[in-house]
Amino acid sequence: MGLTGGRLETEGWPRQNSLALTNAPNIVAALDVGTNTVLMLVVQSDPKGGVHRIADLSRITRLGRGVDKSGRFDPQSVALTLNAISDFVDEARRCGAQRILGVATSAVRDAIDGGDFIARVKQRTGVELAVISGRTEAELSYLAVMRGLDLDPASRLLIVDIGGGSTEFIRSEPAREISVASLDIGSVRLTERLIHHDPPAAAEEAAIVREVDAEIKRLGWNFRPDVTVGIAGTATTIAAVVLGLRSYEPGRVHGFRLAREQVRETLSRFGSLALAERRKLPGLVEGRADVIYAGTVVLWRVMVQFDAPEVVVSDQGVRWGLVWRELGLGHEVGGNDQG
């Protein structure tokens, strides 16, 4: 366990790629503890190199509440997150999981008491979370996209994973090393830092735009992708709202194509409503209504800055990347990183 640039990172957990090489039914669980959401995927591998999804769980606990300002976890958010992790681990074991992989991302990287949180998770559940870097988070998202979507390998690809604390960027082009970056422009972080009115004021949207544009320009990625992919809760929520889903349907959201005009129109819709009214929108789940506005600004500005006419939505993020890597079924990622 150590601190990198003032951030906790504990990568280097044991791997068991031999799981993919046996004929026994291999059931693997992947736990992703994010700034806003706890996710758990349980799958069974098959001899042909695929997997069967047994369970896919999600609970919004807002672990990163207040971390950007105080540097410490809110006790209530910690309690909610520990309960979610415990419930999910119990469910994974009921499903017969032979191995439970666990990672934590931006909030635990940033919090002064991140190490204490990791210890409490281990004591309560027996699962040791690895606190992964922004680069590793981006790599896992890349693995998930390359396995989960039918994309042309010769295309210029931009993958954007908008989380609560950070946003990961992955750039893939033919005959060029893959580049990854992690920027501190997550939906929870930007909401807590810059939004103080309900509904958001025009000046607050402008402030988020300035911050996001400045961070994207700092990347220095002067290219226009053929395909842009959006991962995680912001992209899937926008898709669900555009589709008017009263209950979440991953089969309809995964692979859905969002036009830039739809993202801008949905942003205007979110911004015109007070939080109480926003919560009533079909497709917008409780726990995202207060941060979806900032997250949508991020996606919109990414599309503007990279001149992307549409974004392909992926319902399969870090947890899927963990599974593919554990089973030895992913793509190797190398190259340059930033952030």
C-alpha positions as CSV (number, residue, x, y, z in Angstrom):
1,M,0.0,0.0,0.0
2,G,1.3,3.4,-0.8
3,L,0.6,7.0,-1.8
4,T,1.2,8.2,-5.3
5,G,1.1,12.0,-5.7
6,G,-0.8,12.2,-2.5
7,R,-3.2,9.4,-3.6
8,L,-3.6,6.0,-2.1
9,E,-2.9,3.1,-4.5
10,T,-2.7,-0.6,-3.6
11,E,-2.4,-2.3,-6.9
12,G,-0.8,-5.7,-7.3
13,W,-3.4,-8.2,-6.1
14,P,-2.9,-11.9,-7.0
15,R,-4.4,-13.1,-10.3
16,Q,-5.6,-16.6,-11.2
17,N,-5.7,-16.7,-15.0
18,S,-5.7,-20.5,-14.7
19,L,-9.4,-20.2,-14.0
20,A,-10.0,-19.9,-17.8
21,L,-8.0,-23.0,-18.5
22,T,-10.0,-25.6,-16.5
23,N,-13.1,-27.5,-17.5
24,A,-14.8,-26.9,-14.1
25,P,-17.6,-24.3,-14.0
26,N,-15.7,-21.1,-13.1
27,I,-17.7,-18.4,-11.4
28,V,-16.0,-15.1,-10.8
29,A,-17.3,-11.9,-9.2
30,A,-16.0,-8.4,-9.8
31,L,-16.7,-5.6,-7.3
32,D,-16.2,-1.9,-8.4
33,V,-16.4,0.6,-5.6
34,G,-16.8,4.1,-7.2
35,T,-17.3,7.6,-6.0
36,N,-21.0,7.4,-6.5
37,T,-21.9,3.8,-7.0
38,V,-21.0,0.3,-5.9
39,L,-21.3,-2.3,-8.7
40,M,-20.9,-6.1,-8.6
41,L,-20.8,-8.5,-11.5
42,V,-21.0,-12.3,-11.2
43,V,-20.3,-14.4,-14.3
44,Q,-19.6,-18.0,-15.2
45,S,-17.0,-18.6,-17.9
46,D,-17.5,-21.1,-20.7
47,P,-14.9,-23.2,-22.6
48,K,-15.5,-21.1,-25.8
49,G,-14.1,-18.0,-24.2
50,G,-17.4,-16.3,-23.3
51,V,-19.2,-15.7,-20.0
52,H,-22.7,-16.1,-18.7
53,R,-23.9,-13.2,-16.5
54,I,-25.4,-14.6,-13.3
55,A,-25.9,-11.3,-11.4
56,D,-25.2,-7.6,-12.1
57,L,-25.9,-5.5,-9.0
58,S,-25.7,-1.7,-8.5
59,R,-26.4,0.6,-5.5
60,I,-25.7,4.3,-5.2
61,T,-24.0,5.1,-1.9
62,R,-22.1,8.4,-2.7
63,L,-18.9,7.2,-1.0
64,G,-17.2,10.3,-2.3
65,R,-19.6,12.8,-0.7
66,G,-17.5,15.8,0.5
67,V,-14.1,14.2,-0.3
68,D,-13.2,16.9,-2.8
69,K,-13.5,19.6,-0.1
70,S,-12.5,17.9,3.1
71,G,-10.3,15.1,1.9
72,R,-12.1,12.7,4.2
73,F,-15.0,10.3,4.0
74,D,-18.5,11.1,5.3
75,P,-19.3,8.5,8.0
76,Q,-22.9,8.0,6.7
77,S,-21.6,7.4,3.2
78,V,-19.1,4.9,4.5
79,A,-21.8,3.0,6.4
80,L,-24.0,2.9,3.3
81,T,-21.1,1.7,1.1
82,L,-20.0,-1.0,3.6
83,N,-23.5,-2.3,3.7
84,A,-23.7,-2.4,-0.1
85,I,-20.4,-4.2,-0.4
86,S,-21.3,-6.7,2.3
87,D,-24.7,-7.4,0.7
88,F,-23.1,-7.9,-2.7
89,V,-20.3,-10.1,-1.5
90,D,-22.9,-12.3,0.3
91,E,-24.8,-12.5,-3.0
92,A,-21.7,-13.4,-5.0
93,R,-21.0,-16.2,-2.6
94,R,-24.5,-17.5,-2.8
95,C,-24.1,-17.5,-6.6
96,G,-21.0,-19.8,-6.1
97,A,-18.3,-17.3,-6.8
98,Q,-14.9,-19.0,-6.4
99,R,-13.1,-15.7,-6.5
100,I,-14.1,-12.1,-5.7
101,L,-12.1,-9.4,-7.3
102,G,-12.5,-5.9,-5.8
103,V,-11.3,-2.5,-6.9
104,A,-11.8,1.1,-5.6
105,T,-11.3,4.2,-7.7
106,S,-11.2,8.0,-7.4
107,A,-12.8,8.6,-4.0
108,V,-10.6,6.1,-2.2
109,R,-7.5,7.3,-4.1
110,D,-8.2,10.8,-2.9
111,A,-9.4,10.3,0.7
112,I,-6.9,10.6,3.6
113,D,-8.7,7.8,5.4
114,G,-8.9,5.6,2.3
115,G,-6.6,3.0,4.0
116,D,-8.9,2.8,7.0
117,F,-11.9,2.1,4.6
118,I,-10.0,-0.7,2.8
119,A,-9.2,-2.3,6.2
120,R,-12.9,-2.1,7.2
121,V,-14.0,-3.8,4.0
122,K,-11.5,-6.6,4.5
123,Q,-12.5,-7.0,8.2
124,R,-16.2,-7.1,7.4
125,T,-16.3,-9.2,4.1
126,G,-12.9,-10.8,3.7
127,V,-12.4,-9.0,0.4
128,E,-9.3,-6.9,-0.1
129,L,-10.0,-4.0,-2.4
130,A,-7.2,-2.9,-4.7
131,V,-7.1,0.9,-5.0
132,I,-6.3,1.3,-8.7
133,S,-4.8,4.2,-10.5
134,G,-6.6,6.2,-13.1
135,R,-4.5,4.5,-15.8
136,T,-5.6,1.1,-14.7
137,E,-9.2,2.2,-14.4
138,A,-8.9,3.4,-18.0
139,E,-7.3,0.1,-19.1
140,L,-10.1,-1.9,-17.6
141,S,-12.7,0.2,-19.4
142,Y,-10.8,-0.4,-22.6
143,L,-10.9,-4.1,-22.1
144,A,-14.6,-4.0,-21.4
145,V,-15.4,-2.0,-24.5
146,M,-13.3,-4.1,-26.9
147,R,-15.0,-7.3,-25.6
148,G,-18.5,-5.8,-25.1
149,L,-19.1,-3.9,-28.3
150,D,-18.7,-4.9,-32.0
151,L,-16.3,-2.2,-33.1
152,D,-14.1,-2.0,-36.2
153,P,-10.5,-2.5,-34.9
154,A,-9.2,-0.2,-37.7
155,S,-11.2,2.8,-36.4
156,R,-9.9,5.7,-34.5
157,L,-11.5,5.2,-31.1
158,L,-12.2,7.5,-28.1
159,I,-13.6,5.9,-24.9
160,V,-14.9,8.2,-22.2
161,D,-15.7,6.8,-18.7
162,I,-17.4,9.6,-16.7
163,G,-17.3,8.7,-13.0
164,G,-18.2,10.5,-9.9
165,G,-14.7,11.7,-9.0
166,S,-12.8,11.4,-12.3
167,T,-13.2,10.9,-16.0
168,E,-11.0,8.4,-17.8
169,F,-10.1,8.8,-21.5
170,I,-8.7,6.1,-23.8
171,R,-7.4,6.9,-27.3
172,S,-6.9,4.1,-29.7
173,E,-5.7,4.5,-33.3
174,P,-4.3,2.0,-35.9
175,A,-0.5,1.8,-35.9
176,R,-0.3,3.9,-32.7
177,E,0.2,3.0,-29.1
178,I,-2.9,3.4,-26.9
179,S,-3.0,6.5,-24.8
180,V,-4.9,6.8,-21.5
181,A,-5.6,9.6,-19.2
182,S,-7.5,10.3,-15.9
183,L,-8.8,13.8,-15.3
184,D,-10.5,15.1,-12.1
185,I,-13.7,16.1,-13.8
186,G,-16.2,13.6,-12.3
187,S,-19.9,14.4,-11.9
188,V,-19.9,14.4,-8.1
189,R,-16.7,16.4,-7.9
190,L,-17.9,19.1,-10.3
191,T,-21.4,19.3,-8.7
192,E,-20.0,19.8,-5.2
193,R,-17.4,22.3,-6.4
194,L,-19.4,24.4,-8.8
195,I,-23.2,24.0,-8.5
196,H,-24.9,25.9,-5.7
197,H,-28.3,26.7,-7.1
198,D,-31.4,24.6,-7.9
199,P,-31.9,24.5,-10.8
200,P,-28.3,25.3,-11.8
201,A,-27.6,28.9,-12.9
202,A,-26.3,29.7,-16.3
203,A,-23.1,30.9,-14.8
204,E,-22.6,27.6,-13.1
205,E,-22.9,25.7,-16.4
206,A,-20.4,28.1,-17.9
207,A,-18.0,27.4,-15.0
208,I,-18.2,23.7,-15.6
209,V,-17.7,24.2,-19.3
210,R,-14.6,26.2,-18.7
211,E,-13.1,23.6,-16.3
212,V,-13.9,20.7,-18.5
213,D,-12.7,22.4,-21.7
214,A,-9.5,23.4,-20.0
215,E,-8.8,19.8,-18.8
216,I,-9.5,18.3,-22.2
217,K,-7.3,20.8,-23.9
218,R,-4.5,20.0,-21.4
219,L,-4.5,16.5,-22.8
220,G,-3.2,17.8,-26.1
221,W,-5.1,15.1,-28.0
222,N,-5.5,16.6,-31.4
223,F,-7.5,14.0,-33.2
224,R,-11.1,13.3,-34.4
225,P,-12.3,9.8,-33.5
226,D,-14.3,7.7,-35.9
227,V,-16.2,6.2,-32.9
228,T,-16.7,7.6,-29.4
229,V,-17.9,5.3,-26.7
230,G,-19.4,6.5,-23.4
231,I,-19.2,4.2,-20.3
232,A,-20.7,4.4,-16.8
233,G,-23.7,6.0,-15.1
234,T,-23.8,9.4,-16.9
235,A,-23.9,7.9,-20.4
236,T,-26.3,5.1,-19.5
237,T,-28.6,7.5,-17.6
238,I,-28.8,9.9,-20.5
239,A,-29.6,7.0,-22.8
240,A,-32.3,5.8,-20.4
241,V,-33.8,9.2,-20.2
242,V,-33.8,9.7,-24.0
243,L,-35.4,6.2,-24.3
244,G,-38.0,7.1,-21.6
245,L,-37.3,3.9,-19.7
246,R,-39.4,3.6,-16.5
247,S,-37.2,0.7,-15.4
248,Y,-33.6,0.2,-16.5
249,E,-33.2,-2.2,-19.5
250,P,-29.5,-2.9,-20.1
251,G,-30.2,-4.6,-23.4
252,R,-31.7,-1.4,-24.8
253,V,-29.1,0.9,-23.3
254,H,-26.0,-1.1,-24.2
255,G,-25.0,-0.1,-27.8
256,F,-27.5,2.7,-28.0
257,R,-26.3,5.7,-30.1
258,L,-26.7,9.2,-28.6
259,A,-26.5,12.0,-31.1
260,R,-24.7,15.2,-29.9
261,E,-27.9,17.2,-30.3
262,Q,-29.7,14.7,-28.0
263,V,-27.1,15.1,-25.4
264,R,-27.4,18.9,-25.6
265,E,-31.2,18.8,-25.5
266,T,-31.1,16.5,-22.5
267,L,-28.7,18.8,-20.7
268,S,-31.1,21.7,-21.3
269,R,-33.9,19.6,-20.0
270,F,-32.0,18.7,-16.8
271,G,-30.9,22.3,-16.3
272,S,-34.5,23.6,-16.6
273,L,-35.8,21.5,-13.8
274,A,-35.4,21.8,-10.1
275,L,-34.1,18.7,-8.4
276,A,-37.5,17.6,-7.2
277,E,-38.9,17.7,-10.7
278,R,-35.7,16.1,-12.2
279,R,-36.1,13.1,-10.0
280,K,-39.5,12.4,-11.7
281,L,-38.0,11.9,-15.1
282,P,-38.3,8.4,-16.5
283,G,-34.8,6.8,-16.7
284,L,-33.3,8.9,-14.0
285,V,-32.7,6.8,-10.9
286,E,-32.6,8.1,-7.4
287,G,-29.1,9.0,-6.4
288,R,-28.1,10.4,-9.8
289,A,-30.6,13.3,-10.2
290,D,-28.4,15.8,-8.3
291,V,-25.1,15.0,-10.2
292,I,-26.4,14.1,-13.7
293,Y,-26.4,17.7,-14.8
294,A,-22.6,18.1,-14.3
295,G,-22.0,14.7,-15.8
296,T,-24.0,15.6,-18.9
297,V,-22.0,18.8,-19.3
298,V,-18.8,16.6,-19.3
299,L,-20.2,14.3,-22.0
300,W,-21.4,17.2,-24.1
301,R,-18.1,19.1,-24.0
302,V,-16.2,15.9,-24.9
303,M,-18.3,15.5,-28.0
304,V,-17.8,19.2,-28.9
305,Q,-14.1,19.2,-28.3
306,F,-13.5,16.0,-30.3
307,D,-16.1,16.9,-32.9
308,A,-18.0,13.6,-32.2
309,P,-21.4,13.6,-33.8
310,E,-22.6,10.7,-31.7
311,V,-21.5,8.5,-28.7
312,V,-22.1,4.7,-28.5
313,V,-23.2,3.9,-25.0
314,S,-21.7,1.0,-23.1
315,D,-23.3,-0.6,-20.1
316,Q,-20.1,-2.6,-19.4
317,G,-17.4,-0.8,-17.5
318,V,-14.6,-1.5,-15.1
319,R,-16.3,-4.6,-13.5
320,W,-16.4,-6.3,-16.9
321,G,-12.8,-5.3,-17.6
322,L,-11.8,-7.0,-14.3
323,V,-13.5,-10.2,-15.4
324,W,-12.0,-10.3,-18.8
325,R,-8.5,-9.7,-17.4
326,E,-8.9,-12.3,-14.7
327,L,-9.9,-14.9,-17.2
328,G,-7.1,-14.0,-19.6
329,L,-9.6,-13.0,-22.3
330,G,-8.8,-9.3,-22.7
331,H,-6.7,-7.3,-25.0
332,E,-3.3,-6.2,-23.8
333,V,-3.0,-2.4,-23.2
334,G,0.3,-0.6,-23.5
335,G,1.4,2.9,-24.4
336,N,1.3,6.3,-22.9
337,D,-0.7,7.7,-20.0
338,Q,-1.5,11.0,-18.4
339,G,-3.0,11.8,-15.0
